Structure formats: C-alpha cells, structure tokens
Amino acid sequence: MGTGYVLREKGTRENPENIQEKPKRVGNKLHIAGWVNWHAKCEKLEFYHDEEEKEARILEWEASKPYPVEVKPKGNLMTQKYYVDRLLPVYKQALDSVRARDPLSP
C-alpha cells in the first residue's frame, strides 16, 4: 500500500487531521549462495529459503484463498459442471444398458 494524500486548504498543512503516517515497510528476505575466487566462479547461483518462514507464508496464503463456491444452474441455463455431474452419468448408464442388450448398437 502506498502513501495517500489529503486535499486541504492552503495553510492547514500542520493541522493534526491533515497529517498522515507512512505505513511500515515490509522487507523481503532473499537467500542466495555462490562462490568466486581468483581462478574461477560458480556456474550459477543457488537460491534457498527458510523452511519455517516458507510454511508460515504458505499457511497465510491458503487462509487468504477464497472459499469454494457451489455452482447451481439458474433458470434455463446449464453449466458444464452441472451437466457432467448430474446428467452425463444418467445418459452413460442408459447407453451402457442398451449396449449390454445389443452388442452391435453404436
């Protein structure tokens, strides 16, 4: 979140209601390993992370994910998920029963 601004009249800069505090900066940790000496250097850098910090970030991310939404058809509309879950198994079962009775049917 960046800093905002307040529309104010000239000369009211120091009034307490017009003063805004900047939000605290949040830093990122970047862990990199590599080597270099007089004769050579590493082919590529190795990036790594702190496991506990990674687990905490994953838990925070999973908590912020939206809840699953149940899709229900509205009126005369039918979604693909509804068709696959509700109607397709019925048609498949009917087709399988016809094929069981007559092996030459398509």
Summary of the structure (lengths in Angstrom):
residues: 106
radius of gyration: 31.2
end to end distance: 61.9
largest distance: 92.4
contacts: 134
relative contact order: 0.06
helix: 37%
strand: 8%
